[in-house]
Amino acid sequence: MDEGYQLSMIIVGLILLLLGLVTGIGILWSVGVVLVIVGAVLMLLGRSGRRIGGRAHYY
C-alpha cells in the first residue's frame, strides 16, 4: 500500500470516531477505532523497510 492510503484510512477513522461521539451511534465509533488501528499498523509496517509475512510491499 502506498503511504497515502494509510493516512487516508487514519483520517477517515478519526472522522468516524468524531461522528460516532457526536451522534451517539456506537457502530461508527467501533468502525472508526478499527480503521485508525489498522491504518497505524500498516503505516508502521510500511515504514519498517523489512519484509513482513513474506511480502516486501503491501498492495
Buried (B, 14 or more C-beta within 10 A) or exposed (E): BEEEBBEEBBEBBBEBBEBBEEEEEEEBBEBBBEBBEBBBEBBEBBEEEEEEEEEEEEE
